[in-house]
Amino acid sequence: MDYQGLLHEVMAEALREPGRGRVADYIPALAVADPTAFGMAIATVDGEVYGAGDWEQPFSIQSVSKLFSLALALAEGGEQLWQGVGREPSGNPYNSLVQLESENGIPRNPFINAGAIVVTDRLLELTGDAGTAVKDFLRAESRNEALDIDESVAVSEALHGHRNAALAHFIASYGNLRNPVESVLSHYYAHCALAASCRDMALAGLFLARHGIRADGSRLLTRSEAKRVNAVLLTCGTYDAAGQFAFRVGLPGKSGVGGGILAVLPGRGAVCVWSPPLDATGNSVRGVAALDALTTATGWSVF
C-alpha cells in the first residue's frame, strides 16, 4: 500500500470541499490558528507512520484528549465509571446544560463537555493528576517526550470557561463529582490544552486499533472494553454530528475544536487529520472531507 500517495490523494480531494468553515474563536488562544494549515497521518498496527502536509506541526488537541482520559479512567477504575456518565448520543451541542437537570446530573456520554468533566474527576481520584496521566500516556504511545501542555491555551480556556464551570457546579450539585470543582476543571483544561501533531495522535490512537494493546505490548483495555470505547466513539465522538460522521466516514472518531480528528481503523491502524476551520457543529470541514475520501477510496469502514 502506498500510504503516502493515498494521503496526498485524499487531501487533494478534501480541498475541493465547498464548505469553508471558521476557526474556533471562543477560546482566544485558538483564534490565532492558521486556517490554511492541513495535515494528515496514518499509523499502522505495527507502528509504522506516514504523513502528508502539516502532519508534524503540533496543534491544540482539545476534545480529542477526552478519548484518552476515558480509556485511562476505564483502565484504572473499571466499569463502575459508567455509573456517573452515560453512553448515549446527546443530540445537543457539546457544551449544553439542557439535559443535566432532567437526567439528574449524569451526562449523556463521556465526549460532551459535561461527561468529560465527570471522567476527568474520576481519573483525578484514581491517579492524583489527570492532566499528567493523559500527557504521559500520549508521550509514551507517540514516542515523543517533547509533547506537552500549551499553557497559554490552558490559561485562555480557564479565563473563558464560564460554561464549563457552570456544568461542573451543576454536576457537583447532584453529587456526581468527587473532587473540588476548581481542581477538576484545572485538570480538564490541562489535558484539553495538550499540543500534539497528527503523527503523535495517530500513533497514540493505535491501542484501539490493536484492541486495547499499547505500543510496548502491555494491555491497557480488555478487548471488550476497547470494542465499547470504539462504539461510543462512533455514536458520540463528533458532537451532535455523529450520525453524519458515521454516514460519511464510517469509522469511530473523536474531533476537537482545535481542528483535529482522530479516527480508528480496527485491526489496521489509526489516522489523524488536522485543519482548523470548523463547521457549525465544531468539526473540521476539511478533516471530515479527507476521512470521507479515505474510506471511500479504500473501503476501510466498520460497515
C-alpha positions in Angstrom: 0.0 0.0 0.0 1.3 3.4 -1.0 0.1 5.3 2.1 2.0 8.4 1.2 0.3 8.7 -2.2 -3.1 7.8 -0.7 -2.8 10.7 1.8 -1.9 13.2 -0.9 -4.8 12.0 -2.9 -7.5 12.2 -0.2 -6.2 15.6 1.0 -6.4 17.0 -2.6 -10.0 15.7 -2.7 -10.8 17.4 0.6 -9.5 20.7 -0.6 -12.4 20.6 -3.1 -14.9 20.6 -0.3 -17.2 23.5 -0.8 -17.7 24.5 2.8 -15.1 26.9 4.2 -15.7 26.7 7.9 -14.3 29.1 10.5 -11.5 28.8 13.1 -12.8 28.4 16.7 -12.6 31.8 18.4 -14.5 31.4 21.7 -11.1 30.4 23.2 -8.9 33.4 22.2 -5.7 31.3 22.1 -7.3 29.1 19.4 -8.4 32.0 17.2 -4.8 32.5 16.0 -4.6 29.1 14.3 -3.6 29.3 10.7 -6.8 28.5 8.7 -4.7 27.2 5.7 -2.9 24.5 7.8 -3.7 21.0 6.8 -2.0 17.7 7.8 -2.8 14.0 7.9 -1.1 10.9 9.2 -1.8 7.2 9.2 -0.2 4.8 11.7 -0.4 1.1 11.1 -0.8 -1.5 13.8 2.9 -2.4 13.6 3.8 1.1 14.4 4.8 2.5 11.0 3.6 6.0 10.4 3.1 8.0 7.2 2.1 11.6 6.8 1.4 14.5 4.4 1.0 18.2 4.6 1.5 19.8 8.1 1.4 16.4 9.7 4.3 17.1 12.1 3.0 20.5 13.2 1.7 20.5 16.8 -1.9 21.7 17.3 -4.2 22.0 20.3 -5.9 18.6 20.5 -8.8 19.9 22.7 -11.6 17.4 22.9 -9.6 14.6 21.2 -8.0 14.3 24.6 -11.3 13.0 26.0 -10.7 9.7 24.3 -7.6 9.2 26.3 -8.9 10.3 29.6 -11.8 7.9 29.1 -9.5 5.0 28.3 -7.3 5.7 31.3 -10.2 6.1 33.7 -11.6 2.7 32.5 -8.2 1.1 32.8 -7.6 2.4 36.3 -11.2 2.1 37.7 -13.1 -0.3 35.6 -16.8 -0.4 34.5 -18.1 1.5 37.6 -17.2 4.6 35.6 -20.4 4.2 33.7 -22.4 4.8 36.9 -21.6 8.5 36.6 -21.7 9.0 32.8 -23.9 7.6 30.1 -23.1 6.1 26.6 -25.9 7.7 24.5 -25.7 10.4 21.9 -26.7 13.8 23.3 -28.4 15.3 20.3 -27.4 18.7 21.8 -24.3 20.9 21.5 -21.2 19.6 23.3 -21.4 22.4 26.0 -25.2 22.2 26.6 -26.7 22.4 30.1 -30.1 21.3 28.9 -30.1 17.6 29.7 -28.3 17.6 33.0 -31.2 18.7 35.1 -33.7 16.3 33.6 -31.2 13.4 33.9 -30.1 14.2 37.5 -26.6 15.4 36.8 -25.5 12.3 34.8 -24.1 13.4 31.4 -25.2 11.6 28.3 -21.8 10.4 27.2 -18.1 10.9 28.0 -17.3 13.1 25.0 -19.6 16.1 25.6 -18.0 18.6 28.0 -20.1 17.6 31.0 -19.3 13.9 30.5 -15.6 14.6 30.1 -15.6 16.6 33.3 -17.0 13.6 35.1 -14.4 11.3 33.6 -11.6 13.8 34.5 -12.9 13.8 38.1 -12.7 10.0 38.3 -9.3 10.0 36.7 -8.1 12.6 39.1 -9.4 10.5 42.0 -7.7 7.4 40.6 -4.3 8.9 39.7 -3.9 12.1 41.6 -3.1 14.0 38.5 -5.4 13.6 35.5 -3.7 16.1 33.2 -0.3 14.5 33.7 -1.8 11.0 33.3 -3.1 11.9 29.8 0.2 13.7 28.9 2.3 10.8 30.0 0.2 8.3 28.0 0.5 10.4 24.8 4.2 10.8 25.3 4.7 7.1 25.7 2.5 6.0 22.8 3.8 8.6 20.4 7.4 8.2 21.5 7.6 12.0 21.7 8.9 13.2 25.1 8.5 16.8 23.9 4.7 16.5 23.7 3.3 18.9 26.4 0.6 21.2 27.6 0.3 24.6 25.8 0.0 26.7 29.0 -1.3 29.7 27.0 -4.3 27.7 25.8 -4.9 26.2 29.2 -5.0 29.7 30.8 -7.2 31.0 27.9 -9.6 28.2 28.5 -9.8 28.8 32.2 -10.4 32.5 31.8 -13.2 31.9 29.3 -14.6 28.7 30.8 -17.7 30.0 32.4 -20.0 27.5 30.7 -17.7 24.6 31.8 -17.7 26.0 35.3 -21.5 26.1 35.2 -21.6 22.5 34.0 -19.2 21.3 36.7 -21.1 23.1 39.5 -24.4 21.7 38.3 -22.9 18.1 38.2 -21.5 18.6 41.7 -24.9 19.8 43.0 -26.1 16.3 42.2 -23.2 14.6 44.0 -21.6 13.4 40.8 -18.2 15.0 41.3 -15.8 13.6 44.0 -13.2 16.4 43.9 -13.5 20.2 44.2 -14.9 21.8 41.0 -11.8 24.1 40.7 -9.4 21.2 40.8 -11.4 19.1 38.3 -11.6 22.0 35.8 -7.8 22.7 36.1 -7.1 19.1 35.1 -9.7 19.1 32.4 -8.2 22.3 30.8 -4.7 20.7 31.1 -5.5 17.7 29.1 -7.6 19.6 26.5 -4.7 22.0 26.1 -2.1 19.4 25.1 -0.4 20.2 21.8 0.4 17.3 19.5 0.9 16.6 15.8 -1.0 14.3 13.5 1.9 11.9 13.8 1.7 11.9 17.6 -2.0 11.4 17.6 -2.2 8.6 15.0 0.4 6.7 17.0 -1.4 7.3 20.3 -4.7 6.0 18.9 -3.2 2.7 17.9 -4.1 1.0 21.1 -7.8 1.0 20.0 -6.8 -0.4 16.6 -4.9 -3.1 18.5 -8.0 -3.9 20.6 -6.5 -2.5 23.8 -2.8 -3.2 23.4 -0.3 -0.4 24.0 2.9 0.3 22.0 5.0 -1.6 24.5 2.8 -4.7 24.2 1.1 -4.3 27.5 -2.7 -4.3 27.7 -4.5 -1.1 28.6 -8.0 -2.3 28.0 -9.6 -5.7 27.6 -10.7 -6.5 24.1 -14.3 -6.0 25.2 -13.5 -2.5 26.7 -11.7 -1.4 23.6 -14.7 -2.5 21.5 -17.0 -0.5 23.7 -14.8 2.6 23.6 -14.8 2.4 19.8 -18.6 2.0 19.8 -19.0 5.2 21.9 -16.6 7.0 19.6 -18.7 6.1 16.6 -22.0 7.2 18.2 -20.8 10.2 20.3 -17.3 11.2 19.2 -18.2 14.1 16.9 -20.6 16.1 18.9 -24.2 16.2 17.7 -23.0 15.4 14.1 -22.0 11.8 15.0 -24.7 10.4 12.7 -23.5 12.4 9.8 -19.9 11.4 10.5 -20.8 7.7 10.6 -22.7 8.2 7.4 -19.8 9.9 5.6 -16.8 8.3 7.2 -17.9 5.0 8.8 -15.2 4.9 11.4 -15.0 5.5 15.2 -13.6 9.0 15.6 -13.1 11.9 18.0 -12.9 15.5 17.0 -11.7 18.7 18.7 -12.3 22.4 18.2 -8.6 22.8 17.5 -9.4 21.2 14.1 -8.1 17.7 14.8 -9.9 14.4 14.2 -8.6 11.1 15.3 -10.2 8.0 13.7 -9.7 4.3 14.4 -9.2 1.6 11.8 -9.8 -1.5 13.9 -7.2 -4.1 13.2 -5.4 -1.9 10.7 -4.3 1.4 12.2 -5.3 4.9 13.2 -5.5 8.2 11.2 -5.4 11.8 12.4 -6.2 14.8 10.3 -5.9 18.4 11.3 -7.4 21.5 9.6 -8.6 24.4 11.9 -11.7 25.7 10.1 -14.8 24.1 11.7 -18.4 23.6 10.6 -21.4 24.6 12.6 -21.1 21.6 14.9 -17.4 22.1 15.7 -15.9 19.5 13.4 -13.1 20.2 10.9 -14.6 20.8 7.5 -11.5 19.5 5.5 -10.9 16.9 8.2 -14.3 15.2 7.7 -13.9 15.5 3.9 -10.5 13.9 4.0 -11.6 11.0 6.1 -14.7 10.6 3.8 -12.4 10.5 0.8 -10.1 8.0 2.6 -12.8 5.4 3.4 -14.4 5.9 0.0 -11.1 5.2 -1.8 -10.1 2.3 0.4 -13.3 0.7 1.8 -11.7 1.0 5.3 -15.0 1.3 7.1 -16.5 -0.6 10.0 -19.7 -1.1 7.9 
